[in-house]
Amino acid sequence: MAEKAKPAVIVTLSGELKVRDVARDLRAAGLDVDQVLEETGIVTGTAASGTHAMLRKIQGVADVSADHPIDIGPPDSEVQ
């Protein structure tokens, strides 16, 4: 049986701790980190749906939300 893909998430940090420290704790709690955006206090990655509540409880995390990809089409298309 194939393993179910983990949904993409965006973790918004509160700013009370260093971003790299919170990212380390998120990894330890099960987040597969894709990007750490220090300037904006955002960490992106994938995590099993059942871990979202646990990720929200990590000190320094303000929110965990699903990432919804957006496609605006090519620059020369009629509708963007």
MARROLUM-148876 format. One record per atom (N, C-alpha, C): residue in three letters; z, y, x. Coordinates in steps of 0.001 Angstrom, whole numbers, padded with zeros to 6 digits. Layout:
# MARROLUM-148876
@code:ALA&Z:Z&Y:Y&X:X
...
# end
This chain:
# MARROLUM-148876
@code:MET&Z:000000&Y:-001178&X:000841
@code:MET&Z:000000&Y:000000&X:000000
@code:MET&Z:000000&Y:001241&X:000886
@code:ALA&Z:-000899&Y:002197&X:000609
@code:ALA&Z:-001010&Y:003403&X:001415
@code:ALA&Z:000171&Y:004334&X:001163
@code:GLU&Z:000593&Y:005002&X:002230
@code:GLU&Z:001703&Y:005948&X:002102
@code:GLU&Z:001220&Y:007211&X:001395
@code:LYS&Z:002002&Y:007694&X:000461
@code:LYS&Z:001663&Y:008891&X:-000291
@code:LYS&Z:001760&Y:010105&X:000630
@code:ALA&Z:000765&Y:010988&X:000554
@code:ALA&Z:000752&Y:012195&X:001388
@code:ALA&Z:001913&Y:013112&X:001011
@code:LYS&Z:002499&Y:013715&X:002009
@code:LYS&Z:003589&Y:014668&X:001761
@code:LYS&Z:002987&Y:016004&X:001361
@code:PRO&Z:003550&Y:016648&X:000341
@code:PRO&Z:003033&Y:017951&X:-000082
@code:PRO&Z:003317&Y:019037&X:000960
@code:ALA&Z:002408&Y:019989&X:001018
@code:ALA&Z:002575&Y:021137&X:001912
@code:ALA&Z:003590&Y:022106&X:001305
@code:VAL&Z:004435&Y:022675&X:002174
@code:VAL&Z:005453&Y:023622&X:001717
@code:VAL&Z:005471&Y:024860&X:002609
@code:ILE&Z:005975&Y:025934&X:002031
@code:ILE&Z:006221&Y:027171&X:002762
@code:ILE&Z:007718&Y:027431&X:002679
@code:VAL&Z:008349&Y:027574&X:003835
@code:VAL&Z:009785&Y:027843&X:003888
@code:VAL&Z:009971&Y:029302&X:004301
@code:THR&Z:010616&Y:030069&X:003445
@code:THR&Z:010922&Y:031465&X:003728
@code:THR&Z:012337&Y:031537&X:004271
@code:LEU&Z:012488&Y:032195&X:005416
@code:LEU&Z:013793&Y:032275&X:006059
@code:LEU&Z:014509&Y:033568&X:005676
@code:SER&Z:015835&Y:033533&X:005743
@code:SER&Z:016650&Y:034677&X:005322
@code:SER&Z:016783&Y:035738&X:006404
@code:GLY&Z:016557&Y:035375&X:007657
@code:GLY&Z:016689&Y:036332&X:008752
@code:GLY&Z:018065&Y:036351&X:009379
@code:GLU&Z:018992&Y:035549&X:008869
@code:GLU&Z:020355&Y:035563&X:009399
@code:GLU&Z:020491&Y:034778&X:010704
@code:LEU&Z:019534&Y:033879&X:010980
@code:LEU&Z:019552&Y:033082&X:012208
@code:LEU&Z:018205&Y:033191&X:012907
@code:LYS&Z:018149&Y:032760&X:014158
@code:LYS&Z:016890&Y:032763&X:014885
@code:LYS&Z:015931&Y:031767&X:014248
@code:VAL&Z:014677&Y:032172&X:014155
@code:VAL&Z:013656&Y:031355&X:013505
@code:VAL&Z:013553&Y:029984&X:014171
@code:ARG&Z:013553&Y:029929&X:015480
@code:ARG&Z:013396&Y:028635&X:016175
@code:ARG&Z:014564&Y:027699&X:015887
@code:ASP&Z:015762&Y:028262&X:015691
@code:ASP&Z:016925&Y:027428&X:015375
@code:ASP&Z:016809&Y:026827&X:013974
@code:VAL&Z:016362&Y:027637&X:013032
@code:VAL&Z:016189&Y:027139&X:011661
@code:VAL&Z:015059&Y:026110&X:011630
@code:ALA&Z:013968&Y:026365&X:012364
@code:ALA&Z:012854&Y:025416&X:012424
@code:ALA&Z:013327&Y:024076&X:012982
@code:ARG&Z:014180&Y:024103&X:013979
@code:ARG&Z:014744&Y:022866&X:014546
@code:ARG&Z:015525&Y:022100&X:013484
@code:ASP&Z:016357&Y:022813&X:012710
@code:ASP&Z:017145&Y:022174&X:011659
@code:ASP&Z:016254&Y:021629&X:010537
@code:LEU&Z:015173&Y:022345&X:010233
@code:LEU&Z:014225&Y:021870&X:009217
@code:LEU&Z:013558&Y:020575&X:009669
@code:ARG&Z:013177&Y:020520&X:010937
@code:ARG&Z:012586&Y:019288&X:011479
@code:ARG&Z:013568&Y:018125&X:011356
@code:ALA&Z:014801&Y:018377&X:011727
@code:ALA&Z:015828&Y:017326&X:011678
@code:ALA&Z:016058&Y:016837&X:010249
@code:ALA&Z:015814&Y:017713&X:009255
@code:ALA&Z:016027&Y:017358&X:007850
@code:ALA&Z:014792&Y:016726&X:007208
@code:GLY&Z:013700&Y:016580&X:007967
@code:GLY&Z:012536&Y:015878&X:007436
@code:GLY&Z:011279&Y:016700&X:007243
@code:LEU&Z:011290&Y:017979&X:007627
@code:LEU&Z:010074&Y:018781&X:007508
@code:LEU&Z:009178&Y:018518&X:008707
@code:ASP&Z:007920&Y:018159&X:008453
@code:ASP&Z:006927&Y:018047&X:009517
@code:ASP&Z:006333&Y:019444&X:009688
@code:VAL&Z:006797&Y:020168&X:010697
@code:VAL&Z:006438&Y:021567&X:010885
@code:VAL&Z:005000&Y:021697&X:011388
@code:ASP&Z:004227&Y:022562&X:010719
@code:ASP&Z:002868&Y:022881&X:011151
@code:ASP&Z:002854&Y:024196&X:011928
@code:GLN&Z:003476&Y:025230&X:011357
@code:GLN&Z:003479&Y:026551&X:011983
@code:GLN&Z:004856&Y:027193&X:011858
@code:VAL&Z:005236&Y:027924&X:012896
@code:VAL&Z:006449&Y:028741&X:012881
@code:VAL&Z:005985&Y:030173&X:013095
@code:LEU&Z:006094&Y:030998&X:012061
@code:LEU&Z:005628&Y:032386&X:012099
@code:LEU&Z:006840&Y:033298&X:012249
@code:GLU&Z:007216&Y:033534&X:013500
@code:GLU&Z:008451&Y:034266&X:013776
@code:GLU&Z:008456&Y:035673&X:013206
@code:GLU&Z:007334&Y:036382&X:013310
@code:GLU&Z:007288&Y:037781&X:012866
@code:GLU&Z:007540&Y:037937&X:011367
@code:THR&Z:007126&Y:036939&X:010591
@code:THR&Z:007293&Y:037041&X:009142
@code:THR&Z:008433&Y:036187&X:008608
@code:GLY&Z:009060&Y:035378&X:009462
@code:GLY&Z:010167&Y:034535&X:009016
@code:GLY&Z:009719&Y:033426&X:008089
@code:ILE&Z:008586&Y:032812&X:008419
@code:ILE&Z:008007&Y:031749&X:007603
@code:ILE&Z:007808&Y:030508&X:008464
@code:VAL&Z:008090&Y:029344&X:007884
@code:VAL&Z:007780&Y:028068&X:008523
@code:VAL&Z:006954&Y:027276&X:007516
@code:THR&Z:005814&Y:026742&X:007965
@code:THR&Z:004987&Y:025924&X:007090
@code:THR&Z:004994&Y:024485&X:007580
@code:GLY&Z:004769&Y:023568&X:006657
@code:GLY&Z:004734&Y:022168&X:007033
@code:GLY&Z:004590&Y:021284&X:005813
@code:THR&Z:004919&Y:020013&X:005997
@code:THR&Z:004879&Y:019059&X:004896
@code:THR&Z:006211&Y:018331&X:004823
@code:ALA&Z:006602&Y:018005&X:003603
@code:ALA&Z:007874&Y:017296&X:003395
@code:ALA&Z:007794&Y:016515&X:002094
@code:ALA&Z:008455&Y:015387&X:002070
@code:ALA&Z:008522&Y:014595&X:000844
@code:ALA&Z:009148&Y:015434&X:-000268
@code:SER&Z:008642&Y:015285&X:-001468
@code:SER&Z:009130&Y:016081&X:-002605
@code:SER&Z:010639&Y:015992&X:-002785
@code:GLY&Z:011221&Y:014858&X:-002538
@code:GLY&Z:012653&Y:014675&X:-002717
@code:GLY&Z:013517&Y:015411&X:-001713
@code:THR&Z:012920&Y:015983&X:-000677
@code:THR&Z:013708&Y:016678&X:000352
@code:THR&Z:013781&Y:018183&X:000143
@code:HIS&Z:013049&Y:018718&X:-000807
@code:HIS&Z:013002&Y:020177&X:-000969
@code:HIS&Z:014376&Y:020784&X:-001235
@code:ALA&Z:015165&Y:020169&X:-002102
@code:ALA&Z:016504&Y:020696&X:-002404
@code:ALA&Z:017380&Y:020671&X:-001151
@code:MET&Z:017260&Y:019628&X:-000353
@code:MET&Z:018037&Y:019526&X:000879
@code:MET&Z:017604&Y:020603&X:001877
@code:LEU&Z:016306&Y:020856&X:001963
@code:LEU&Z:015810&Y:021886&X:002873
@code:LEU&Z:016336&Y:023270&X:002481
@code:ARG&Z:016450&Y:023520&X:001175
@code:ARG&Z:016961&Y:024815&X:000693
@code:ARG&Z:018418&Y:025062&X:001096
@code:LYS&Z:019164&Y:023979&X:001336
@code:LYS&Z:020585&Y:024107&X:001684
@code:LYS&Z:020823&Y:024401&X:003154
@code:ILE&Z:019776&Y:024361&X:003970
@code:ILE&Z:019933&Y:024618&X:005402
@code:ILE&Z:020231&Y:026096&X:005616
@code:GLN&Z:021224&Y:026371&X:006452
@code:GLN&Z:021588&Y:027758&X:006733
@code:GLN&Z:020391&Y:028482&X:007334
@code:GLY&Z:020096&Y:029655&X:006803
@code:GLY&Z:018973&Y:030450&X:007274
@code:GLY&Z:017733&Y:030313&X:006407
@code:VAL&Z:017753&Y:029395&X:005428
@code:VAL&Z:016618&Y:029206&X:004521
@code:VAL&Z:016865&Y:030003&X:003244
@code:ALA&Z:015897&Y:030835&X:002878
@code:ALA&Z:015988&Y:031600&X:001633
@code:ALA&Z:015293&Y:030868&X:000489
@code:ASP&Z:014159&Y:030179&X:000796
@code:ASP&Z:013417&Y:029495&X:-000268
@code:ASP&Z:012491&Y:028434&X:000323
@code:VAL&Z:012219&Y:027425&X:-000467
@code:VAL&Z:011232&Y:026399&X:-000143
@code:VAL&Z:010312&Y:026309&X:-001349
@code:SER&Z:009014&Y:026514&X:-001142
@code:SER&Z:008083&Y:026450&X:-002265
@code:SER&Z:006829&Y:025692&X:-001869
@code:ALA&Z:006146&Y:025171&X:-002878
@code:ALA&Z:004899&Y:024444&X:-002651
@code:ALA&Z:003832&Y:025400&X:-002140
@code:ASP&Z:003018&Y:024918&X:-001224
@code:ASP&Z:001889&Y:025695&X:-000713
@code:ASP&Z:000683&Y:025370&X:-001573
@code:HIS&Z:000049&Y:026386&X:-002109
@code:HIS&Z:-001129&Y:026211&X:-002952
@code:HIS&Z:-002330&Y:026812&X:-002236
@code:PRO&Z:-003193&Y:025967&X:-001681
@code:PRO&Z:-004360&Y:026484&X:-000953
@code:PRO&Z:-005245&Y:027341&X:-001848
@code:ILE&Z:-005829&Y:028359&X:-001249
@code:ILE&Z:-006714&Y:029281&X:-001960
@code:ILE&Z:-008051&Y:029321&X:-001237
@code:ASP&Z:-009133&Y:029271&X:-001997
@code:ASP&Z:-010469&Y:029355&X:-001421
@code:ASP&Z:-011193&Y:030501&X:-002110
@code:ILE&Z:-011552&Y:031529&X:-001358
@code:ILE&Z:-012236&Y:032678&X:-001946
@code:ILE&Z:-013744&Y:032596&X:-001784
@code:GLY&Z:-014229&Y:031537&X:-001185
@code:GLY&Z:-015664&Y:031352&X:-001032
@code:GLY&Z:-016216&Y:032133&X:000149
@code:PRO&Z:-017486&Y:031936&X:000434
@code:PRO&Z:-018098&Y:032625&X:001566
@code:PRO&Z:-018259&Y:034112&X:001281
@code:PRO&Z:-018319&Y:034926&X:002329
@code:PRO&Z:-018393&Y:036387&X:002156
@code:PRO&Z:-019612&Y:036869&X:001369
@code:ASP&Z:-020705&Y:036124&X:001387
@code:ASP&Z:-021917&Y:036587&X:000711
@code:ASP&Z:-022075&Y:036029&X:-000703
@code:SER&Z:-021061&Y:035344&X:-001224
@code:SER&Z:-021174&Y:034797&X:-002573
@code:SER&Z:-020992&Y:035900&X:-003622
@code:GLU&Z:-021550&Y:035684&X:-004811
@code:GLU&Z:-021468&Y:036677&X:-005878
@code:GLU&Z:-020060&Y:036852&X:-006414
@code:VAL&Z:-019308&Y:035769&X:-006473
@code:VAL&Z:-017933&Y:035820&X:-007014
@code:VAL&Z:-016961&Y:035474&X:-005905
@code:GLN&Z:-015971&Y:036321&X:-005713
@code:GLN&Z:-014950&Y:036058&X:-004686
@code:GLN&Z:-013581&Y:036219&X:-005267
# end
